[in-house]
């Protein structure tokens, strides 16, 4: 199963489904891997497949975000962010903020945005 396509499919279905109609996905292909339940008619396969393509483009443009987030969480613990913010705002000290910013900029350099 293609994870990005699965994510695009579930995003498309969530966006387009009628309010009282729910879905269950077991794969990344519409309509083969989707079961509907509830009240109402599901959108047509053409409409859903067009929205899947839109969602894939959005995911592709933002594919740098997830690896960056993982690396940020590994490199800069939340507690360190809180302490650095406190030191900067309350105490007027920049050292911790500057160190964290260096780490942040390195991650952004190592995991760049996709070129358009």
C-alpha positions as CSV (number, residue, x, y, z in Angstrom):
1,X,0.0,0.0,0.0
2,X,1.2,3.5,-0.9
3,X,1.0,5.5,2.4
4,X,0.9,8.9,0.7
5,X,-1.9,7.8,-1.6
6,X,-3.8,6.3,1.4
7,X,-3.4,9.6,3.3
8,X,-4.7,11.5,0.1
9,X,-7.6,9.1,-0.2
10,X,-8.7,9.5,3.5
11,X,-8.3,13.3,3.2
12,X,-10.4,13.4,0.1
13,X,-13.1,11.2,1.6
14,X,-13.2,13.3,4.8
15,X,-13.5,16.5,2.8
16,X,-16.2,15.2,0.4
17,X,-18.4,12.8,2.4
18,X,-21.9,13.8,3.4
19,X,-22.3,14.6,7.1
20,X,-24.2,11.4,8.1
21,X,-22.1,9.0,5.9
22,X,-19.0,7.4,7.2
23,X,-16.2,5.4,5.5
24,X,-13.7,2.7,6.3
25,X,-10.6,2.4,4.3
26,X,-8.5,-0.8,4.0
27,X,-6.2,0.3,1.2
28,X,-5.3,3.2,-1.1
29,X,-7.6,2.6,-4.0
30,X,-11.1,4.0,-4.5
31,X,-13.7,2.5,-4.7
32,X,-12.1,-1.0,-4.2
33,X,-10.8,-0.3,-0.6
34,X,-13.6,1.8,0.8
35,X,-16.8,0.8,2.5
36,X,-19.5,3.3,3.3
37,X,-22.0,3.3,6.1
38,X,-24.7,5.6,7.3
39,X,-27.2,7.8,5.5
40,X,-26.7,9.5,2.2
41,X,-25.0,8.8,-1.1
42,X,-21.2,8.8,-1.4
43,X,-19.7,11.3,-4.0
44,X,-19.0,9.8,-7.4
45,X,-15.7,8.1,-8.1
46,X,-14.8,10.9,-10.6
47,X,-15.2,13.6,-7.9
48,X,-13.3,11.6,-5.3
49,X,-10.5,10.6,-7.7
50,X,-10.0,14.3,-8.7
51,X,-9.9,15.3,-5.0
52,X,-7.3,12.5,-4.4
53,X,-5.1,14.1,-7.0
54,X,-5.5,17.5,-5.3
55,X,-4.6,16.0,-1.9
56,X,-1.6,14.2,-3.4
57,X,-0.2,17.6,-4.7
58,X,-0.7,19.1,-1.3
59,X,1.1,16.2,0.4
60,X,3.9,16.3,-2.1
61,X,4.4,20.0,-1.6
62,X,4.5,19.5,2.2
63,X,6.4,16.2,2.4
64,X,9.3,17.9,4.2
65,X,7.2,18.7,7.2
66,X,6.9,15.2,8.8
67,X,10.7,14.4,8.7
68,X,11.4,17.9,10.0
69,X,9.0,17.5,12.9
70,X,10.5,14.1,13.8
71,X,14.0,15.6,13.7
72,X,12.9,18.7,15.7
73,X,11.5,16.4,18.4
74,X,14.7,14.4,18.6
75,X,17.0,17.4,18.6
76,X,15.1,20.0,20.6
77,X,13.1,18.6,23.6
78,X,10.0,20.7,24.5
79,X,11.4,21.4,27.9
80,X,14.4,23.0,26.3
81,X,12.1,25.2,24.2
82,X,10.2,26.3,27.3
83,X,13.4,27.2,29.2
84,X,14.8,29.1,26.3
85,X,11.6,31.0,25.8
86,X,11.5,31.9,29.5
87,X,15.1,33.0,29.5
88,X,14.6,35.2,26.5
89,X,11.3,36.8,27.4
90,X,11.5,37.0,31.2
91,X,15.2,37.2,31.9
92,X,16.3,38.9,28.6
93,X,19.0,36.2,28.0
94,X,19.6,35.1,24.4
95,X,22.1,32.2,24.7
96,X,19.6,29.3,24.9
97,X,17.4,30.7,22.1
98,X,20.4,31.2,19.9
99,X,21.6,27.7,20.4
100,X,18.2,26.2,19.6
101,X,17.9,28.4,16.6
102,X,21.2,27.0,15.2
103,X,19.8,23.5,15.6
104,X,16.6,24.5,14.0
105,X,18.3,26.1,11.0
106,X,20.5,23.0,10.6
107,X,17.4,20.8,10.4
108,X,15.8,23.1,7.8
109,X,19.0,23.0,5.8
110,X,19.3,19.2,6.0
111,X,15.6,18.6,5.2
112,X,14.7,21.4,2.6
113,X,11.3,22.1,1.2
114,X,10.6,20.6,-2.2
115,X,11.4,22.9,-5.1
116,X,8.5,24.1,-7.1
